[in-house]
Amino acid sequence: MKGKENETLDVLGRVCPYPLVLTKKAMEKLGSGQILKVKCDAPASAEDSIPKFCEKQGYALQVEKVGDGAWELYIKKP
């Protein structure tokens, strides 16, 4: 999925619940098969709330740790 994203959402510096709320809004705008890249540095969002949201919605998710305390999440809408 990496490198094929249609949109990028930068939530660096934002704490819960903002990364999840903004991710939900961004995913609503995407069409089927499109990919959202989320740049995040909130551990609770990257490792817990966003993955749980994706699982519940049936979205494919790829999480990649980039550097110290930052993640890139790739979320694909079915």
C-alpha positions in Angstrom: 0.0 0.0 0.0 2.9 2.4 0.7 3.6 4.8 -2.1 0.1 4.4 -3.6 -1.8 6.7 -1.2 -4.5 9.0 -2.6 -4.6 11.4 0.4 -2.2 12.2 3.2 -3.3 13.3 6.7 -0.8 14.8 9.0 -1.8 14.6 12.7 1.7 15.0 14.1 1.6 16.8 17.4 -2.1 16.1 17.9 -3.2 13.9 20.8 -6.2 11.6 21.3 -8.9 11.8 20.2 -8.0 14.1 17.3 -6.0 11.7 15.2 -8.9 9.2 15.2 -11.5 11.8 14.6 -9.6 13.4 11.7 -8.9 9.9 10.2 -12.6 9.0 10.3 -13.5 12.3 8.5 -10.8 11.7 5.9 -11.8 8.1 5.2 -15.5 9.2 4.7 -14.3 11.3 1.7 -12.4 8.5 0.0 -13.8 6.2 -2.6 -13.7 2.5 -2.7 -10.1 1.2 -3.1 -8.5 4.5 -2.2 -5.7 4.7 0.4 -5.2 7.3 3.1 -1.7 7.8 4.6 -1.8 9.1 8.2 1.4 10.6 9.7 1.0 10.2 13.5 3.2 10.6 16.6 0.5 9.7 19.3 1.2 6.1 20.4 -2.3 5.5 21.6 -3.7 6.5 18.2 -1.2 4.6 16.1 -1.2 1.4 18.1 -4.7 1.2 19.5 -7.6 3.5 18.5 -6.9 3.8 14.7 -6.2 0.1 14.3 -9.3 -0.8 16.2 -11.4 1.6 14.1 -10.0 0.1 10.9 -10.7 -3.5 12.1 -14.3 -2.6 12.9 -14.9 -0.8 9.6 -13.2 -3.6 7.6 -10.4 -1.4 6.3 -7.0 -2.8 5.4 -4.3 -1.3 7.5 -0.5 -1.2 7.3 1.4 0.4 10.2 5.0 1.4 9.8 7.2 2.9 12.5 9.3 5.8 11.1 11.9 7.1 13.4 11.6 7.6 17.1 7.9 7.9 18.2 6.3 8.4 14.8 4.2 6.2 12.6 2.8 6.1 9.1 -0.5 4.3 8.8 -1.8 3.3 5.4 -5.6 2.6 5.4 -7.3 1.2 2.4 -11.1 1.5 1.9 -12.7 -1.7 0.6 
